[in-house]
């Protein structure tokens, strides 16, 4: 499966995961995976993330899940930058990048609704640190893949793992190609 497809599957899996919501107002005849329910103000239940997001946008629910904040991204950026060694990956929660994307979307929404220099700086800082974090981790994954090291997988997000496996496969194919050529066997 191509890397792009695996990244899309990771996103779809994230959107299908259930999150706890509390209803802010009644929603009669709400379709859920377990059937139609009559949700009342104050009710709490678990819904797929995609459905919770739609209901939140319409003002029906409040999502009862810890939202990633700027400090969390900055903390992991700092840990990755000052990590134990150039080859060590800091453990990230599996949905780190997707939750970071939601944080950026929330900051973008806040900027549209009420632009302020503080929120704009915060959003720029999140983007800068998120991209820098991903690039540092990519460099480490490249070094790990080149060395054939497979022991850091538990510290990778699903997206990173898809990329890492793709890198391992590509690097191994390249090394085999060069080995065959070096033995004079690759041309015929």
C-alpha positions as CSV (number, residue, x, y, z in Angstrom):
1,X,0.0,0.0,0.0
2,X,1.3,3.4,-0.9
3,X,2.4,5.8,1.8
4,X,-0.3,8.4,0.9
5,X,-3.0,5.7,1.3
6,X,-1.6,4.7,4.7
7,X,-1.6,8.3,5.9
8,X,-5.2,8.6,4.8
9,X,-6.1,5.4,6.6
10,X,-4.5,6.8,9.8
11,X,-6.7,9.9,9.5
12,X,-9.8,7.9,8.9
13,X,-9.1,5.7,11.9
14,X,-8.7,8.8,14.0
15,X,-12.0,10.2,12.9
16,X,-13.8,6.9,13.6
17,X,-12.4,6.7,17.2
18,X,-15.1,7.4,19.8
19,X,-14.9,10.4,22.0
20,X,-17.1,11.4,25.0
21,X,-19.5,14.2,24.4
22,X,-22.0,16.1,26.6
23,X,-25.1,17.5,25.0
24,X,-25.7,21.2,25.4
25,X,-29.2,21.0,24.0
26,X,-31.7,18.4,23.0
27,X,-31.2,16.4,19.8
28,X,-34.2,14.2,19.0
29,X,-33.7,11.3,16.7
30,X,-29.9,11.4,16.7
31,X,-28.5,8.6,14.4
32,X,-25.6,6.8,16.2
33,X,-23.7,3.6,15.4
34,X,-25.9,1.7,17.9
35,X,-29.2,3.1,16.6
36,X,-31.4,6.2,16.8
37,X,-31.4,7.9,20.2
38,X,-33.1,10.9,21.7
39,X,-30.3,12.9,23.3
40,X,-31.3,15.3,26.0
41,X,-29.4,18.3,27.3
42,X,-26.8,17.1,29.9
43,X,-26.6,13.5,28.5
44,X,-23.1,12.1,28.0
45,X,-22.2,9.4,25.6
46,X,-19.5,8.3,23.2
47,X,-19.7,9.1,19.5
48,X,-17.3,8.7,16.5
49,X,-15.0,11.7,16.4
50,X,-16.4,12.8,13.0
51,X,-19.9,12.9,14.3
52,X,-18.9,14.7,17.5
53,X,-17.1,17.4,15.4
54,X,-20.2,18.0,13.3
55,X,-22.4,18.2,16.4
56,X,-20.0,20.6,18.1
57,X,-19.9,22.8,15.1
58,X,-23.7,23.0,15.2
59,X,-23.6,23.8,19.0
60,X,-25.2,20.6,20.2
61,X,-22.3,19.1,22.1
62,X,-19.1,19.8,24.0
63,X,-16.4,17.2,23.5
64,X,-15.1,15.8,26.7
65,X,-11.6,15.1,25.6
66,X,-8.4,16.9,26.6
67,X,-7.5,19.3,23.8
68,X,-3.9,19.5,22.8
69,X,-2.5,22.9,23.7
70,X,0.5,25.0,22.6
71,X,2.5,24.0,25.6
72,X,2.2,20.3,24.8
73,X,3.6,20.9,21.3
74,X,6.4,23.2,22.6
75,X,7.3,20.6,25.3
76,X,7.7,17.8,22.8
77,X,9.6,20.0,20.4
78,X,12.0,20.9,23.2
79,X,12.4,17.2,24.3
80,X,13.0,16.1,20.7
81,X,15.6,18.9,20.1
82,X,17.4,18.2,23.4
83,X,16.9,14.4,23.3
84,X,19.2,11.8,24.7
85,X,20.9,11.3,21.4
86,X,20.6,12.1,17.7
87,X,19.1,8.6,17.1
88,X,16.6,8.6,20.0
89,X,12.9,9.5,19.2
90,X,10.8,10.9,22.0
91,X,7.6,9.0,22.5
92,X,4.6,10.7,20.9
93,X,1.0,9.8,21.5
94,X,-0.4,8.0,18.4
95,X,-2.7,10.8,17.4
96,X,-0.2,13.6,18.1
97,X,-0.1,15.1,14.6
98,X,-3.9,14.9,14.1
99,X,-4.6,16.6,17.4
100,X,-2.0,19.2,16.6
101,X,-3.8,19.8,13.3
102,X,-7.1,20.3,15.3
103,X,-5.3,22.8,17.5
104,X,-4.1,24.8,14.5
105,X,-7.7,24.7,13.0
106,X,-9.0,26.0,16.4
107,X,-6.4,28.8,16.4
108,X,-7.3,29.6,12.7
109,X,-10.9,29.8,13.7
110,X,-10.1,32.1,16.7
111,X,-8.1,34.4,14.3
112,X,-11.0,34.6,11.9
113,X,-13.5,35.4,14.7
114,X,-11.4,37.8,16.6
115,X,-7.9,38.5,15.2
116,X,-5.3,39.5,17.8
117,X,-1.5,39.6,17.6
118,X,-1.2,37.2,20.5
119,X,-3.3,34.4,18.8
120,X,-1.6,35.0,15.5
121,X,1.9,34.6,17.2
122,X,0.7,31.5,19.0
123,X,-0.6,30.0,15.8
124,X,2.7,30.8,14.0
125,X,4.7,29.3,16.9
126,X,2.7,26.1,16.8
127,X,3.2,25.8,13.1
128,X,6.9,26.5,13.3
129,X,7.5,24.0,16.2
130,X,5.3,21.3,14.6
131,X,7.1,21.4,11.3
132,X,10.5,21.6,13.0
133,X,9.6,18.6,15.3
134,X,8.4,16.6,12.3
135,X,11.7,17.4,10.4
136,X,13.9,16.5,13.3
137,X,12.0,13.2,13.7
138,X,12.3,12.6,9.9
139,X,16.1,13.0,10.1
140,X,16.3,10.5,13.0
141,X,14.0,8.0,11.2
142,X,16.2,8.3,8.1
143,X,19.3,7.5,10.1
144,X,17.5,4.6,11.8
145,X,16.3,3.2,8.5
146,X,19.7,3.6,6.9
147,X,21.2,1.6,9.8
148,X,18.4,-1.0,9.5
149,X,17.4,-0.2,13.1
150,X,13.9,-1.4,13.9
151,X,13.7,-0.9,17.6
152,X,12.1,2.6,17.8
153,X,8.7,1.7,16.3
154,X,6.8,2.0,19.6
155,X,7.8,5.7,19.8
156,X,6.4,6.5,16.3
157,X,3.0,7.7,15.4
158,X,1.0,5.6,12.8
159,X,1.9,8.2,10.2
160,X,5.6,8.0,11.1
161,X,5.5,4.2,11.1
162,X,4.1,4.1,7.6
163,X,6.8,6.4,6.4
164,X,9.5,4.5,8.3
165,X,8.5,1.1,6.8
166,X,8.5,2.7,3.4
167,X,12.0,4.1,4.0
168,X,13.2,0.7,5.2
169,X,11.9,-1.0,2.1
170,X,13.3,1.6,-0.2
171,X,16.8,1.7,1.5
172,X,17.0,-2.1,1.5
173,X,16.0,-2.3,-2.2
174,X,18.7,0.3,-3.0
175,X,21.4,-1.5,-1.0
176,X,20.5,-4.8,-2.7
177,X,20.7,-3.1,-6.1
178,X,24.1,-1.7,-5.4
179,X,25.3,-5.1,-4.0
180,X,24.3,-6.8,-7.2
181,X,26.0,-4.2,-9.3
182,X,29.1,-4.4,-7.2
183,X,29.3,-8.2,-7.9
184,X,28.7,-7.6,-11.6
185,X,25.3,-9.4,-11.4
186,X,22.8,-6.5,-11.8
187,X,22.9,-6.0,-15.6
188,X,22.0,-9.3,-17.0
